[in-house]
Amino acid sequence: MKKALPLLILCALLLTACAQEPPEQVNGRAEELQIGPDGLETFVIVAAGEKYGAIVSDKTRVYPQDGMPGEDDFLSGSAPDVMVSVTFEGPETSLPISSGEELKAREAGAVFIYGFLKPDAAALADGTKLDIWQYVGSTAYTAKDGTELLKVEEPVGPADAHYSGLSLSDLGETAQENITAWFEARGVLYDEQAELERACAAWLEAEDASDFQTWGLSQRIVPTALSEGVAYFLTTVERPVGNFVMEQQRIGSAFDRETGEYIEAWELFTCPPDEAVRRILDLSELTEPEQRAEMEAAFEPECLTFFEDRLEVSFDRGVLPSCESGFTLVLDLDEDVLPLLQPWAVPQKGSET
């Protein structure tokens, strides 16, 4: 046992040394920029409470992402607060900072700028000012103490979205233009300011920082199937219900494959709407009378989303009194379901499109 002790101590020292080695790449906020006669010389990256030193040389390359401050702005020190991803090169050295401590530092080989701060760019209904961190593809509303309250993803689709090998570009130019115009006219299906107010209220009510997690908001539109005469799409909206709980809203849409004109879902069926609803619920084999009655009352054309191999019927949270969360029925497009559809509305397999 005594012989093993030095080996254990040596292993512990080696593990500690490994743990203290600076990583090869760090993502975080650039702070404490030191500007010399020729521009930026050093800066500190703050990531998850840790600090890392970066040294700028004539070999350092800066790559701004779309919409971000440029290379010249960053290297001159005139850029606003930015979020960066830094890859390191060369040997380790030390960097003294304002607190008096010395950080381990390495040369910054590449600096990718992916976010920047917009102070006081938003406000709550009571006038409280909030900062915005603008990222590539998203916007984060932040309290003055740095707490990220709400992150809103840039809406996706229909033009830039793909699903199961399908995309809007599979359609003709006229259809693409009309479908895009229809979705643009409808716009986003959430109230961003209202969600921000709710997120801030939840943060203020949290007794501890661990009781709150950044709220998220997103909308995505993707094509789901093509038939002889129809292009099918699904809109998915994700929004917070409360801390650590999200809900998903799913809305189906159908368009004429050639013209891009919107098609009311009931036109896709060979029978009247009431009969279509009844037969769909029959095929779902629901056995609870109360739940079936709720679905019949809540059934809307937008509940229906067609895929290449299935039909989904989605009910959002709160629509069915007996169900606290959302509820989705899934029916295979088999010999029982297909007779309900017009021949030109039957989704085709990928190889047939």
Secondary structure, DSSP 4 states (H G I P E B T S, - for coil): -TTHHHHHHHHHHHHHHHHHSPPSEEEEEEEEEEEETTEEEEEEEEETTEEEEEE--TT-EEEEPTTSPPHHHHHHT-S-SEEEEEEEEEEEEEEE-TTS-EEEEEEEEEEEEEEEEEEEEEE-TT--EEEEEEETTEEEEE-TTS-EEEEEEPPB-STT-EETTEEGGGS-HHHHHHHHHHHHHH--SS-HHHHHHHHHHHHHH-SSGGG---EEEEEEEEEEEEBSSEEEEEEEEEEEEETTEEEEEEEEEEEETTT--B--GGGGBSS-HHHHHHHHHHHHT---HHHHHHHHHH--GGGEEE-SSEEEEEE-TTTSTT-SS-EEEEEE-STTTGGGB-GGGSBPPGGG-
